[in-house]
Amino acid sequence: LAAFFLAGALRFTAFFLAAFFLAGALRFTAFFLAAFFLAGALRLTTFRLEAFLAIERRL
């Protein structure tokens, strides 16, 4: 019984650690994607502003 209980506890601990690690990886991936998307949007906005200002300067 002790060995059975120990095996169950180890399996549960491994499962819990795997779920915790997966949640952390998903959070990190979501954060990275959000930062990447935000950087792309900012770059696009600055590019549009520069083009708009260049057009206004020509006029």
VOMARDREN-279306 format. One record per residue: residue number from 1; residue in one letter; y, x, z of N, C-alpha, C in turn. Coordinates in nm, 3 decimals. Each point is the difference from the previous one (the first is absolute). Layout:
+-----+-----+---------+---------+---------+----------+---------+---------+---------+---------+---------+
!   n ! res ! n.north !  n.east !    n.up ! ca.north ! ca.east !   ca.up ! c.north !  c.east !    c.up !
+-----+-----+---------+---------+---------+----------+---------+---------+---------+---------+---------+
! NUM !   a !       Y !       X !       Z !        Y !       X !       Z !       Y !       X !       Z !
...
+-----+-----+---------+---------+---------+----------+---------+---------+---------+---------+---------+
END
This chain:
+-----+-----+---------+---------+---------+----------+---------+---------+---------+---------+---------+
!   n ! res ! n.north !  n.east !    n.up ! ca.north ! ca.east !   ca.up ! c.north !  c.east !    c.up !
+-----+-----+---------+---------+---------+----------+---------+---------+---------+---------+---------+
!   1 !   l !  -0.121 !   0.083 !   0.000 !    0.121 !  -0.083 !   0.000 !   0.127 !   0.087 !   0.000 !
!   2 !   a !  -0.004 !   0.107 !   0.076 !    0.119 !   0.087 !   0.005 !   0.028 !   0.061 !  -0.137 !
!   3 !   a !  -0.106 !   0.044 !  -0.066 !    0.018 !   0.059 !  -0.134 !   0.050 !  -0.106 !  -0.098 !
!   4 !   f !  -0.054 !  -0.121 !   0.012 !    0.042 !  -0.109 !  -0.087 !   0.148 !  -0.032 !   0.021 !
!   5 !   f !   0.040 !  -0.006 !   0.127 !    0.140 !  -0.029 !   0.034 !   0.091 !   0.112 !  -0.052 !
!   6 !   l !  -0.046 !   0.125 !   0.015 !    0.080 !   0.113 !  -0.045 !   0.018 !  -0.004 !  -0.153 !
!   7 !   a !  -0.111 !  -0.032 !  -0.071 !    0.009 !  -0.008 !  -0.146 !   0.097 !  -0.110 !  -0.042 !
!   8 !   g !  -0.006 !  -0.114 !   0.069 !    0.092 !  -0.110 !  -0.031 !   0.145 !   0.039 !   0.027 !
!   9 !   a !   0.022 !   0.069 !   0.111 !    0.136 !   0.042 !   0.034 !   0.053 !   0.099 !  -0.103 !
!  10 !   l !  -0.085 !   0.093 !  -0.043 !    0.042 !   0.098 !  -0.100 !   0.032 !  -0.068 !  -0.133 !
!  11 !   r !  -0.086 !  -0.096 !  -0.038 !    0.024 !  -0.070 !  -0.126 !   0.132 !  -0.078 !   0.006 !
!  12 !   f !   0.024 !  -0.066 !   0.114 !    0.123 !  -0.077 !   0.016 !   0.121 !   0.092 !  -0.002 !
!  13 !   t !  -0.011 !   0.115 !   0.067 !    0.112 !   0.095 !   0.003 !   0.029 !   0.053 !  -0.140 !
!  14 !   a !  -0.107 !   0.032 !  -0.074 !    0.019 !   0.051 !  -0.136 !   0.066 !  -0.107 !  -0.088 !
!  15 !   f !  -0.044 !  -0.125 !   0.015 !    0.057 !  -0.108 !  -0.079 !   0.148 !  -0.020 !   0.036 !
!  16 !   f !   0.031 !   0.004 !   0.130 !    0.137 !  -0.019 !   0.046 !   0.089 !   0.112 !  -0.053 !
!  17 !   l !  -0.049 !   0.125 !   0.006 !    0.078 !   0.112 !  -0.049 !   0.023 !  -0.010 !  -0.151 !
!  18 !   a !  -0.105 !  -0.043 !  -0.072 !    0.014 !  -0.015 !  -0.145 !   0.103 !  -0.107 !  -0.033 !
!  19 !   a !  -0.004 !  -0.113 !   0.071 !    0.096 !  -0.108 !  -0.025 !   0.142 !   0.047 !   0.034 !
!  20 !   f !   0.013 !   0.072 !   0.112 !    0.131 !   0.051 !   0.040 !   0.055 !   0.097 !  -0.105 !
!  21 !   f !  -0.086 !   0.091 !  -0.048 !    0.041 !   0.097 !  -0.102 !   0.037 !  -0.071 !  -0.129 !
!  22 !   l !  -0.077 !  -0.102 !  -0.038 !    0.028 !  -0.074 !  -0.123 !   0.134 !  -0.072 !   0.012 !
!  23 !   a !   0.026 !  -0.061 !   0.116 !    0.128 !  -0.069 !   0.020 !   0.116 !   0.100 !  -0.009 !
!  24 !   g !  -0.018 !   0.118 !   0.060 !    0.105 !   0.101 !  -0.008 !   0.022 !   0.047 !  -0.143 !
!  25 !   a !  -0.110 !   0.017 !  -0.075 !    0.014 !   0.044 !  -0.138 !   0.069 !  -0.106 !  -0.084 !
!  26 !   l !  -0.034 !  -0.127 !   0.024 !    0.064 !  -0.108 !  -0.076 !   0.149 !  -0.008 !   0.032 !
!  27 !   r !   0.034 !   0.016 !   0.128 !    0.141 !  -0.005 !   0.039 !   0.075 !   0.116 !  -0.065 !
!  28 !   f !  -0.061 !   0.120 !   0.001 !    0.063 !   0.116 !  -0.060 !   0.017 !  -0.019 !  -0.151 !
!  29 !   t !  -0.102 !  -0.056 !  -0.065 !    0.007 !  -0.023 !  -0.144 !   0.110 !  -0.101 !  -0.032 !
!  30 !   a !   0.008 !  -0.107 !   0.080 !    0.104 !  -0.101 !  -0.024 !   0.139 !   0.062 !   0.020 !
!  31 !   f !   0.014 !   0.082 !   0.103 !    0.128 !   0.066 !   0.025 !   0.038 !   0.093 !  -0.114 !
!  32 !   f !  -0.100 !   0.077 !  -0.048 !    0.024 !   0.093 !  -0.110 !   0.040 !  -0.074 !  -0.127 !
!  33 !   l !  -0.072 !  -0.111 !  -0.029 !    0.033 !  -0.078 !  -0.119 !   0.139 !  -0.061 !   0.012 !
!  34 !   a !   0.036 !  -0.049 !   0.119 !    0.132 !  -0.059 !   0.019 !   0.109 !   0.106 !  -0.019 !
!  35 !   a !  -0.022 !   0.119 !   0.056 !    0.099 !   0.106 !  -0.015 !   0.012 !   0.042 !  -0.147 !
!  36 !   f !  -0.114 !   0.010 !  -0.068 !    0.001 !   0.038 !  -0.141 !   0.074 !  -0.104 !  -0.083 !
!  37 !   f !  -0.027 !  -0.129 !   0.026 !    0.065 !  -0.108 !  -0.073 !   0.150 !  -0.001 !   0.028 !
!  38 !   l !   0.037 !   0.022 !   0.127 !    0.142 !   0.002 !   0.036 !   0.072 !   0.115 !  -0.069 !
!  39 !   a !  -0.064 !   0.117 !  -0.005 !    0.062 !   0.115 !  -0.067 !   0.017 !  -0.029 !  -0.149 !
!  40 !   g !  -0.100 !  -0.063 !  -0.062 !    0.011 !  -0.033 !  -0.141 !   0.111 !  -0.101 !  -0.026 !
!  41 !   a !   0.011 !  -0.100 !   0.089 !    0.104 !  -0.101 !  -0.017 !   0.138 !   0.061 !   0.017 !
!  42 !   l !   0.015 !   0.089 !   0.098 !    0.129 !   0.065 !   0.021 !   0.037 !   0.088 !  -0.119 !
!  43 !   r !  -0.099 !   0.071 !  -0.054 !    0.028 !   0.085 !  -0.115 !   0.043 !  -0.084 !  -0.119 !
!  44 !   l !  -0.069 !  -0.112 !  -0.021 !    0.035 !  -0.088 !  -0.111 !   0.140 !  -0.058 !   0.018 !
!  45 !   t !   0.033 !  -0.038 !   0.125 !    0.133 !  -0.056 !   0.026 !   0.109 !   0.103 !  -0.024 !
!  46 !   t !  -0.023 !   0.123 !   0.047 !    0.102 !   0.103 !  -0.023 !   0.012 !   0.031 !  -0.148 !
!  47 !   f !  -0.111 !  -0.002 !  -0.071 !    0.003 !   0.026 !  -0.144 !   0.081 !  -0.110 !  -0.070 !
!  48 !   r !  -0.022 !  -0.126 !   0.039 !    0.077 !  -0.109 !  -0.061 !   0.147 !   0.011 !   0.033 !
!  49 !   l !   0.032 !   0.035 !   0.124 !    0.140 !   0.015 !   0.038 !   0.067 !   0.112 !  -0.079 !
!  50 !   e !  -0.071 !   0.111 !  -0.017 !    0.058 !   0.111 !  -0.076 !   0.022 !  -0.041 !  -0.146 !
!  51 !   a !  -0.095 !  -0.072 !  -0.058 !    0.017 !  -0.045 !  -0.138 !   0.116 !  -0.098 !  -0.010 !
!  52 !   f !   0.011 !  -0.091 !   0.098 !    0.108 !  -0.097 !   0.000 !   0.136 !   0.069 !   0.012 !
!  53 !   l !   0.008 !   0.099 !   0.089 !    0.126 !   0.072 !   0.016 !   0.034 !   0.080 !  -0.125 !
!  54 !   a !  -0.101 !   0.057 !  -0.066 !    0.025 !   0.075 !  -0.123 !   0.052 !  -0.094 !  -0.109 !
!  55 !   i !  -0.056 !  -0.120 !  -0.008 !    0.047 !  -0.097 !  -0.100 !   0.144 !  -0.041 !   0.032 !
!  56 !   e !   0.029 !  -0.022 !   0.127 !    0.136 !  -0.039 !   0.038 !   0.098 !   0.113 !  -0.029 !
!  57 !   r !  -0.042 !   0.125 !   0.018 !    0.089 !   0.112 !  -0.028 !   0.033 !   0.006 !  -0.149 !
!  58 !   r !  -0.099 !  -0.032 !  -0.084 !    0.026 !   0.003 !  -0.144 !   0.099 !  -0.110 !  -0.039 !
!  59 !   l !  -0.011 !  -0.115 !   0.065 !    0.096 !  -0.106 !  -0.028 !   0.132 !   0.036 !   0.065 !
+-----+-----+---------+---------+---------+----------+---------+---------+---------+---------+---------+
END
